Amino acid sequence: MDEVDAVLERTIEGLLDQRRPGTSICPSEAARAVGADDWRALMPAAAGRLAARGAVVVTQGGQVVDVGTARGPVRLRRPDRPPS
């Protein structure tokens, strides 16, 4: 993981911390905040790492999905319960 990845993860978590519980963000919000032009390539890995740690869930149409197999737009939110 390089510095851009780390900044992207911190930005995702920071944006979610600013939202009400249960509210999601679009990955592009985090990408715009860090100025990453290639965010579409970076996002699956960043979201996948955060999801693997239990820090976020990836959703599509309101349903939790695996970011590695999802096709089309996804959203990120905190899990319903805090990570252990």
N, C-alpha and C positions, 0 to 999 in steps of 0.2 A: 504494500500500500504506500503510495507516495503522498506528498503534501497536499496535492489537489484533492485526493480521495479523503484524507483526514479532514480537510476544511469542509468538504461537501457533507460528510457525516455530521460534523459539528453544526453546520448550518441547518441541516434537516432537523436535528434535535432541537436547536434553538427556535426554529419556526414553530415546531410542534409545542414547545414549552409556552409559546405566546398564545396558543389557541385554547379554547375550552375543551375539556375532556370529550372525546368522541368525535372531534372535528378533524378533518383530514386536510392535507396539503397536496397540491400538484407538484410532482418532482421538478417541473420547470421553475417553480418559485425559488427553490433552493439553488438551482443552476443559475438563474438570473442574479441571485444575491452574491454568488461567488464569481460571476462573470465567466463561467465555463461554456465555451462555444460548443464543445463536443459532449455536452451533458447527456445526450441520448446514449452514448457509448459508455459513459461513466456510471450512470444511474443504476443499472441492474446490479452491478457489483456493490455499490455503496448501500443500496436498499437491501440487498441480500445479506450483507454483513450485519446490518442493524437488525434485520428480521431474525437472523440466526441467534443473535444475542438476546432476542426478546424485547428489544427497545422499540420496534415498530411492527406494524402489520401492513402488508401490501394488499390493497383492495381493488377490485374491478367490478363495477356495477353493484357496489355495496357488499360483495362477497370477498372473503379472504382468498387470495391466490398466491401461488409461488411466482415470484418475480422472474425466475429463470425460464418459466414456461408460458407466462402471460403474453398475450398478443394484444396490442392496442394500448390505449391510455390506462394508466393505473394511478392510484392515489395512495398516500402514506398517512397512517395515523398511529397513535399510541395504542397498545393493546388494551383490552377491557380491564385487565388486571395488571398491576405492576410486575415487571420482570423479577424473577427470584434471584 
